[in-house]
């Protein structure tokens, strides 16, 4: 299909109306809310509206969600957010939902794929990610994909165990 971006073992594709049950399952998984800063569940109605809105251009919505597929099966999602075409940057978040699908290189391939797309199609200079200091797996993933530490936000995230720092990582795509 021409509406897919491919890299290594994965392809990235836009959201489809048929993704509603998948999104409902992923967005309402309380085990991952701490990494997505989610605090309340999403209804199918809200998610259906989100999927409908996702058909709009990134320049209008300032965000883009893509489904990560391996062998035509969804394994996760990738988000570009805070898209800023003037400053040529966007934030990035990634999820590989099931534990069994992690550590297969899907997230690394997705980050490499979106980095190329960000430069070649969106004309971005950089991508950035905000990751809690205790999310060592994500920090390792982003650093492996070429992101570098740019700073620490002290006592930035409130958790049940107290306040923790958040790391700001950047990948300069073009110099």
GULUMFI-795721 format. One record per residue (C-alpha): x, y, z; residue in one letter. Coordinates in steps of 0.1 Angstrom, whole numbers, padded with zeros to 4 digits, always signed. Example, Ala and Ser with C-alpha at 12.3 -4.5 7.8 and 13.67 -1.06 7.14 Angstrom:
BEGIN
+0123-0045+0078a/+0137-0011+0071s/
END
This chain:
BEGIN
+0000+0000+0000x/+0012+0035-0007x/-0001+0049+0025x/+0026+0031+0046x/+0060+0041+0056x/+0084+0012+0058x/+0117+0006+0076x/+0133-0027+0087x/+0107-0050+0102x/+0079-0025+0105x/+0056-0003+0086x/+0038+0028+0098x/+0003+0035+0087x/-0024+0061+0095x/-0053+0054+0119x/-0083+0037+0103x/-0119+0035+0117x/-0113-0002+0123x/-0087+0007+0149x/-0113+0018+0174x/-0112-0014+0194x/-0074-0015+0194x/-0072+0021+0205x/-0098+0015+0232x/-0078-0014+0246x/-0044+0005+0244x/-0056+0039+0257x/-0075+0024+0286x/-0046+0001+0298x/-0039+0016+0332x/-0006-0001+0334x/+0009+0023+0308x/-0009+0055+0319x/+0022+0065+0339x/+0043+0069+0307x/+0016+0086+0287x/+0004+0110+0314x/-0031+0097+0311x/-0053+0100+0342x/-0088+0091+0329x/-0102+0064+0306x/-0113+0072+0270x/-0148+0063+0257x/-0152+0047+0223x/-0171+0078+0212x/-0141+0101+0221x/-0117+0077+0203x/-0139+0075+0172x/-0139+0113+0171x/-0101+0113+0175x/-0097+0088+0147x/-0120+0109+0125x/-0099+0140+0133x/-0067+0122+0125x/-0076+0123+0088x/-0068+0160+0090x/-0035+0174+0080x/-0007+0176+0106x/-0003+0213+0098x/-0039+0218+0110x/-0040+0194+0140x/-0003+0198+0151x/-0002+0160+0158x/+0000+0127+0140x/-0006+0092+0152x/+0006+0062+0132x/+0001+0025+0139x/+0033+0004+0140x/+0027-0029+0122x/+0049-0060+0119x/+0038-0084+0092x/+0005-0064+0088x/-0003-0069+0125x/-0005-0038+0148x/+0021-0039+0175x/+0021-0003+0187x/+0016+0033+0180x/+0038+0063+0174x/+0028+0099+0180x/+0042+0132+0167x/+0028+0160+0189x/+0035+0197+0194x/+0043+0199+0157x/+0059+0233+0151x/+0066+0239+0114x/+0081+0274+0120x/+0107+0260+0145x/+0109+0228+0125x/+0104+0204+0155x/+0079+0180+0170x/+0077+0159+0201x/+0076+0121+0198x/+0061+0093+0218x/+0060+0056+0211x/+0043+0025+0224x/+0048-0012+0218x/+0018-0025+0236x/+0023-0062+0244x/+0053-0073+0264x/+0058-0102+0239x/+0063-0077+0211x/+0090-0057+0229x/+0128-0061+0223x/+0123-0072+0187x/+0135-0039+0172x/+0101-0026+0162x/+0104+0006+0182x/+0139+0012+0169x/+0128+0007+0134x/+0098+0030+0140x/+0120+0058+0153x/+0143+0054+0123x/+0114+0054+0099x/+0098+0085+0114x/+0131+0103+0116x/+0135+0100+0078x/+0098+0110+0072x/+0103+0140+0096x/+0132+0153+0075x/+0122+0144+0040x/+0084+0150+0041x/+0078+0174+0070x/+0110+0193+0067x/+0118+0191+0105x/+0152+0199+0120x/+0146+0180+0152x/+0125+0156+0172x/+0123+0155+0210x/+0111+0132+0238x/+0103+0137+0274x/+0110+0105+0295x/+0109+0099+0332x/+0142+0090+0347x/+0129+0056+0359x/+0119+0045+0324x/+0154+0032+0316x/+0141+0010+0287x/+0127+0041+0268x/+0158+0062+0275x/+0180+0034+0261x/+0157+0031+0230x/+0158+0068+0222x/+0196+0071+0228x/+0201+0041+0205x/+0181+0059+0179x/+0204+0089+0181x/+0186+0111+0207x/+0208+0129+0231x/+0203+0143+0267x/+0195+0180+0266x/+0184+0186+0301x/+0165+0174+0332x/+0133+0187+0345x/+0137+0184+0383x/+0108+0169+0403x/+0086+0171+0372x/+0064+0141+0375x/+0043+0132+0405x/+0041+0095+0412x/+0026+0074+0440x/+0062+0070+0453x/+0069+0108+0452x/+0083+0133+0426x/+0107+0122+0399x/+0128+0139+0373x/+0120+0139+0336x/+0148+0138+0309x/+0145+0159+0278x/+0161+0142+0248x/+0166+0156+0213x/+0176+0143+0179x/+0190+0169+0156x/+0180+0156+0121x/+0196+0183+0100x/+0224+0207+0109x/
END
